[in-house]
């Protein structure tokens, strides 16, 4: 019989999403990690900044362990920040600032997760008063889903920048094929889409 450790399982999936998100920045210029590549401005460094804030909020403030204390950055939810301020890096915020904050967010979050049982109840300050209470288990699942979603965004943004694909270092998760194979696959899909569009 296989022993079950639900908290360890949840942490493993959270760490995989964290690692995937940071890996997508490797080898890119300052411009490329900040480039908005969707109409709504999605960019790699902004995804990391946002996800750091998500972890610090849900596993910090929610359980009475605020990371920033009395001096939060201007983009933090307690400040009068402009919309989407946590989704991009200003020229004054270096890549090292943002990735360093993300790694420190992991440590802070992991400390909360290690110290509390999964049924521990926290209060999410930015949720409506009538539903602010949530368990650590619920919030872990929520943050894993959010982090994985943003890691998927980062996959697409990185592929648009330089064609790089894959899940994490050493775990590509892509079928084999060189550039010619993928170009042929792309043409095939474009043709199928065109035919379906013409028929519709």
N, C-alpha and C positions, 0 to 999 in steps of 0.2 A: 504494500500500500504506500502511496506517495504522500509524504507529510505536506500539509498545507500551511502556508504563512501568508495570509491575505495582505498584510501590510508590506511585506517584502515584495510580493507580486506587484502591488500598486507602485511602489517606489521604482522597481525595475522599469516599468513602462514609462513612468515619468522621466527617469533618467535617459532612456532611449530618445524620447522626444527632445529633451534638453540638448543632448549631444548632437542630434541631427540638425537642430536649429543653428548651433554655433558652427558646426562643420561647414555649413553653406556659405560662411563668410571667408573661409580660408582661401588664400591666394588671390583675393580681389583687391583692387585699388580702393582708396577712400571714396572716390566718386562712385564706383560700382556698388559698394555696400550701402550707399545712400540713395541711389537712383530710384525715382518713382517709376515703376513699370506697369502700373495699371491706372485707369482713370481716377481711382480714389487714392492714389499715391502709395500703394503698397511697396515697401522697400525692405531690404534685409536687416539693416541695423535698427530700423524702427520696430520690426517684429521682435527682435531681441529685447529692446527697451521695454516694449509693451509687456512681454512675457515675464520679464524681471518684476515689473510692477504688479502683475497678477499674482505671482508667488508671494511677494512681500505683503500684499494686501490680504490675501486669503489665509496665509499661514503665519502672518505677523499680527497686524491690527485686529483681525478677527478673533484671535486667541489671546489678546492682551499682551502681545509681544511686538509693539511697533518698532520697525527697523530705523526709521528716520527720526523718531523723537520729536523735538520741538523745531527742527530745522529741515523740513521736507523740501525737495526740489520744487521748482515752480510748476512742473507738470503733474505733480502728485494730486490725487483725488481730493485731498483736503484743501487744496489751494484753489484760487479762482482761475483755473487754467483754461486756455482756449480749447475748443473741441479738437480731439485727436493729438493733443500735445505729447502724449506718450507713444505716438506711432511714428515718430521721426526724430532724428538727431540733429540738433543745431550745429552750426560750424564750430561752436565752442566745445561741444561734447565729442570727445575723441572716441574712436573705436575701442580703445583700451578702457576708457571710462565706462562705456556701456557694457562691454563683455565682462569687465571686472565686476560691475554691479550685478550682472546676471549670475556669475559664479558665487558671489556673496549671498545673493538671494537663495541659491540652492542650499548653502550652508545654514542660513537662517531658517528656511522652510524645513530642512531635514532635522534640525534641532527640535522644532515644534512637533513634527511627525514622530520622532523617536520618543519624545517625552510624554505623549498623550495616547490614550487608547483610541481606537477607531470610532467608538461611540461618544467620545468627548464632544461637548456642544460649545460652539463659538457663536459670536454675534457679528454678522457682516455689516459694518457701519454704513455702507452705501446702498444697502437693500431697504425696501420699505419696512417700516417698524413692525408691521404685523407678521412679517415672515423673515425676520433677520436671523433667527436661530437656525443653525445647520450643524450637522455632525462633521467631524474630521473626515470620516469615510466619504460622505457626500461631496465635500469640497475637494478631496483628493481625486475622485472620479471626474469632477467638473474641471479641475486644472489639467488633468491628463488629457481630457478631450480638447480643451482650449489649446494646450501646448502642441498636441498632435495636429490640430487643424492649422496652426500657424507654421508648423514644420512643413506641412503640405504646401502652404502658400510659398514658403521659402524654396521648396523644390522647384516650383514653377518659375519663380523669379530668377533663381540661379540658372535654370535651363535657358531662359530668355537672354541672360547676360552672355553666357559663354558655352552653352550646350552641355554643361556638366549635369550628370544625373546620378542618383543612387540614394540609398536610405541613410547609412552611416558609414564611417570608414571601415573597410573590410566587409561590408554587408551591402553590396550593390543593389540587390533585389530587382535587377533588370534582366530581361532575357538577353542572351548573347547577340552581338551584332555590332559591326563597325558603322562609320558614318554613312557609307553607301546603303547599307541595309536599312538604316533609319530614314534616310531620304526617300528610299523606295516605298517604305511603309507609309510615310507621310503623304506621298503622291497617291497611293492607293486609297487612303482615307479621304483625301480631298476629292478624288474622283467619285467615291461612294457618296459623299455628302452632296456633291454637285448633281449626281443622278437622282438622289432622293429629293433634292430641292426642285429639280425640274419636273419631277413626277407629281410633286405636291402642289 
